[in-house]
Amino acid sequence: MHIEKLPRFPLAQLPTPLESLPRLSRELGGPELFIKRDDQTGLALGGNKTRKLEFLVGQALEQGADTLVTAGAAQSNHCRQTAAAAAKAGLKCELILNGRKPELPNGNLLLNQLLGATEHWIERPQRAAKLSELPEQLRAQGRQTYVIPVGGSNGVGATGYVLAMMELAEQLRATQQRVDHIVFGSSSGGTQAGIVLGARVAGFAGQLHGLSIDKDDPEHEEYEIEVAQIANKCASYVGAEARFGRQDIKVAYGYMGEGYGVVGDLEREAIRLMARCEGIILDPVYAGRAFGALVDLIRKGAFKRGETVLFWHTGGTPALFAYAKELA
Ligand SMILES: Cc1ncc(COP(=O)(O)O)c(C=O)c1O
């Protein structure tokens, strides 16, 4: 592996804390729970994209880019963190956002504006076309663009989670703590791809479970193949021998509720439970849904007594304020 030689722009406060959740473990009467606090990565209110952006921005700077272009949903954490990374690196940032532009910017949208990003609003079906047209238009104006895929999920971005998994393995080794299962939200796949490769590299013996945020069973095969492909591209990028197929990517489905970004009882209960037992805030779209799914799996007896489960908090907290009506 030549991971330490890859272009990297420092953005994150690392290592993020590894904490135990004793009150929550008691409350649920299930396995012993731990949390990895990637909501605390430090860049513009934190989250999992910070780790990916270190490598994406590193490559953008190496290629002489002056502008980052990316896309996401209106409350995209990825877009907010990209805007912050651009600001810190002295780059311009162009965001393609799908959905309806609200009258009053809230949550991540407010932060995008404070961070100086330019927004382009489109309907969801136009996203892929806009993501190829806009950089061309900017290049025609003399700008040097670097395009980051939705969620920062490609082989370069996933590199951040290879290192994250190695960081966690080192924390577990130093504290002599065994973890049997690692559980995290999975959506555009880069986090899971990096964790899967990092686990292989670090020799982690436990099980890895992605919890799908925005897909249901019919799409599962396609998604797992996509995650395996990102992991393979990442392995080539970092110079690791490992190769993956669909069978290496474990994802639990069935937690979509009323759809992506729609808060239901699952998320509401999960957010309150974590807040009231441990004083830790989850977001409504990703970590709240993923933790709600974990609570459901615990209640269904998916883990054995005496096992330890680590919930990877991937951030997203600013979106909470755009959901005040649904959560209050
Ligand atoms: C807070 C948060 N958690 C989890 C995820 C899922 O990560 P990935 O897209 O790498 O699967 C995202 C991605 O959008 C996110 O913003």
The ligand as a Gaussian input file, in Angstrom:
#p B3LYP/6-31G(d) Opt

LIG

0 1
 C      -24.507000      12.035000       7.621000
 C      -24.310000      10.982000       6.601000
 N      -24.198000       9.710000       6.996000
 C      -24.040000       8.689000       6.118000
 C      -23.988000       8.933000       4.764000
 C      -23.824000       7.769000       3.847000
 O      -22.501000       7.675000       3.388000
 P      -22.215000       7.141000       1.930000
 O      -22.900000       8.090000       0.988000
 O      -20.746000       7.155000       1.814000
 O      -22.805000       5.782000       1.790000
 C      -24.086000      10.252000       4.294000
 C      -24.025000      10.508000       2.854000
 O      -24.625000      11.243000       2.218000
 C      -24.259000      11.306000       5.235000
 O      -24.378000      12.588000       4.857000

